[in-house]
Amino acid sequence: MKTQEEIRDDFPILKNITYLDSASTSITPKPVIDAIDDYYYNYNANSGRGAYRIAIKASNKLEDTRSKIANLINADKNEIIFTKNTTEAINMIANGFKFEKNDNIIISNVEHHSNFVPWLNLEKNSPKNIKIKIANANSEGIVENSTIEELLDENTKLVAISHVTNSIGACQDIKRISKTAHRNNSYFLLDCAQSIGHVKIDNKKINADFIASPGHKGLLGPMGTGFLYGKKEILEHVEPTNLGGGTITNLVNKEFTLEEVPYRFEGGTQNIDGIIGLGAGIDYINQIGLSNIYTHSKYLTQELYKGLSEIKNVILYGNPKNIFSIISFNIKGANPYDVAKILDETANICVRSGFHCAIPSLKHMKAKEGTIRVSFHYYNNLEDIIGLLKSVEEIANFYK
């Protein structure tokens, strides 16, 4: 296996910057780019559309990635639907699942907007009187199982929760929440945008009915990639929302027959190069080892939290025992946008600032102007943390 420094050599951009915004998008390693180049140079054809050799190769490469995703989460390949991101995956369920009159859906107040707005929109526009219930997290950003239990009733069709919150990195007890939902005969949707590629997602243990994931974050794949997992017997009853080429097997006299799951959900030409790149990203993650990535990210999280806690004027969010690969903080008297800009312009350090598409979450944490968010992957090292701490201390001293 490559050393951590050898891994960094696969990310040439790190020669110029300190990149600490992997929760937004990871940077892309050379093997992923090489896989995309190989497609364009050697078998640039559409998938599922031709009987000639390079078209067959392109189709096979897509199916290889589908299998890699399935193996990653311990599922069947026919339960994996390609999407362009987590947002699209969640919307496919919000808009295609057969909700019934007076059903309700439970989400939390610390969700990314992608696991918030589609459900609010469903409540607003559904003629079936669908209701959204919001579980309030505690002061550490944790959604207590007891809070979910209090909201469940006989009309709760679905519970939709993020594994790790994108705002402050709080880890939810998803196995317990899944069990609680299923005891109530409700379905469980897991948003694993901030955990996949960092920790093992074993759905035989989690038992989620749906999993929404990006390809461009923890999995080190290209932007515009992602997937929706759904139990096959449930997907059979979800309405496809993007019908067209590749989604039917027959069309006669205005009557059409849908393709099998998952292909009925993948209308039109797919993001072929991106999906091939995603497969290469998964290979890269597997070569490093998820346990190694987890241990490394946990170490960096603890070191940064400890260092920030020792700087006067720094406000930290969440419990260090229960946050992972993401740390949100503020400097008293400083706007988070200004801090991020100073870090970029004076030290070439890239961090996120603002509300991170999670306005209710950060308002719940009493961060009225948002936060500065730092997030890691395996390509980050202790020197990145030390450099950031030095710069933050200088800024904090200025705002005393």
RAVENSUL-V137590 format. One line per field, one symbol per residue. ss: DSSP state (A for helix, B for strand, O for the rest). Layout:
BEGIN
ss = ???
END
This chain:
BEGIN
ss = OOOAAAAAAOOAAAAOOBBOBOOOOOOOOAAAAAAAAAAAAAOOOOOOOOOOAAAAAAAAAAAAAAAAAAAAAOOOAAABBBBOOAAAAAAAAAAAOOOOOOOBBBBBOOOOAAAOAAAAAAAAAOOOOOBBBBBOOOOOOOOOAAAAAAAOOOOBBBBBBBOBOOOOOBBOOAAAAAAAAAAOOOBBBBBOOOOBOOBOOOAAAAOOOBBBBBOOOOOOOOOOOBBBBBOAAAAOOOOOOOOOOOOBBBBBOOBBBBOOOOAAAOOOOOOAAAAAAAAAAAAAAAAAOAAAAAAAAAAAAAAAAAAAAOOOOBBBOOOOOOBOOBBBBBBOOOOAAAAAAAAAAAAOBBOBBBOOOOAAAAAAOOOOOOBBBBBOOOOOOAAAAAAAAAAAAAAAAAOO
END
